[in-house]
Amino acid sequence: MKLNIYLANRLKEIFTEGKWVLGTNFKAQIIDVDWQHAIQKVDDFNTIADLTFHIDYYIAGVAKVLEGGTLDIRDKFSFDAPPIESEQNWLELVNKFCADAEKFIDLVEKMPEEKIQDDFVDKKYGTYYRNIDAMIEHTYYHLGQIILIKKRIKNLNSNES
């Protein structure tokens, strides 16, 4: 299997279609959340909305590079989400995540095989492969957080009833 296809399949697995490792994927976990739960604070954790913005921030930023653009994203801005004040705001973020994830997957799938081992923007950032693989691992980390936050919200809300 070509490396670009392998990576695209792994991205589909974590972003939109998979059920292999955790039995779910990022899209499946956010699509059924209402906006009040998306912004509900649990202990000192980030909210589901914060984590969705955070992952989408990196997806959109790296996709821009894959399209030939510049690397403009910075870690210090990766949680600077606009406030979610309505269901409409939340749905816009969910839809943006879904569209950006599909675009990112498509870009990786169409990436020339030889480019995957090239330096990503600058040698200090490693290869395209390393950055795409890191995106997958980073998303698994935050997906696990979302799953736990959803369970905590469910328990908190059932205890209040």
N, C-alpha and C positions, 0 to 999 in steps of 0.2 A: 504494500500500500504506500502511496506517495505521502510524504510528510505533511504536505498542505491538506490533504484529505483527512489524514489522521487527526491533525489539530482541529480542523473544522468540525469533525465528528465529536471530538471532546468538548468543543465549545457548545455545540448543539446540546450535548448531554447536560452540561451545567447550566446553560442559559435558558433553553427553551423546550427541549424535548425529552431529556433523559430521566431515567428512573433507576439507573444502575447502582451507583455508590450509596446515595442517601435515599433512594426510592422516590426522588422528586427532583425538581429543578427550580431555578430562581423564579422564573415566570409563574410557575404553578403556585409558588408560595406567596407571591405578592398579588396575583390576579384576584384572589378572593378576599382580600383585606379591605375593609371599609376605611375611609379617611380618618375617622376618630381613632381606630386601632393603629393605623399607620403612624400617627403622631403621639400615641400614648407612651408616656415615659414609664419605664420599668427600672426601678433601682437607679443605678448610674449608667445603664447601658445606652447606646445610641438607639434611636427609634427605628422602626422598619422603614419609614420614609427617609431618614438620614442614610441608612445603609443602601437603600435603593439608589438614591442620588449619588452616593459615593462610588458604587460600582459603575453606574452609568457614566459618571464623570470620566473614569478611566477608559471605558469602552469607547466613548466618543472621541476622547483625546488620542488614543492609539489608532483608531480608525482614520483619523485625519492624516496621520503619518503614513498609513498604508495607502492612502489615496495620493500620496506625494506631497502632502503639506508639512508644516512645521510642528514640532513638539512644543505645545504651548501650555500643557497642563503642569500643575505644580502640586505636590502633596499638601502644602499648607492651605490650598483652596478646595481640597477634595470633599470637605464636609460643609462648604458654604452654600447650602441649599436655600432656595427661596422658601418662604414659609408656606406650609400647606394649611389653608384656611377653609377649604371646602372639598367636597367630593370631586368637583371638577378639577381642582388643583392636583389632587392625588391621581385621578385618572390620566391627566396630562403627563405626569411623571411616569406612571406605569406604561402608558403608550409610548413615551419617548424611550424608556428602557427597552421595550420589546422591539421597536423599530431599529434602535441603535444596535441591539444584539444581533438581529437578523442581518443588518448591513455588515457588521464586523465579521460574522461567520462567512458571509458571501465573499468579502475581501480576502479572508484567509484562504478560503477554498480556491479562489482564482489566482492566488499568489504564485509566481513562478517558483518552482522547486529550488532552484539555485539561490534565490534571494533569501530563503528562510535562514540560511546559515550566515548571511551577511550581517555586518554591524547595524544595529538599530540606532539611527540618527548619529550616534557617536560611539566609539569603541567602549567608552566607560559604561555605557548602558547594556553591553552585551549584544547578543544576536537577536534577530527577530524571533527565532525559536524560543530563546530564553524569556523574552518579554511576553510572548503569547502563552507560554507555559505558566509563567508567573501570574498572568491574568486568570488562568483557570484555577490555580491554587488559591489565589486571593479571593476569588468568587466562592469557592467551596468554604473557605473560612467564614466569610460573612453570611453565606447561606445557612450554615450551622447556627450562627447567632440568631438569624431571623426565625428559624425553627424553634429555638429555645425561647425567644421573646414571645412568639405566638402562643406557646404552651403556657408561659407565665401569665400572659394577658387573659387567656381562657380560664386559668385557675383563679386569678384575681377577680374576674367578673363573675365567676360561679360562686365565689365566697361572698360576694356582695349581695347576691340574690337571696 
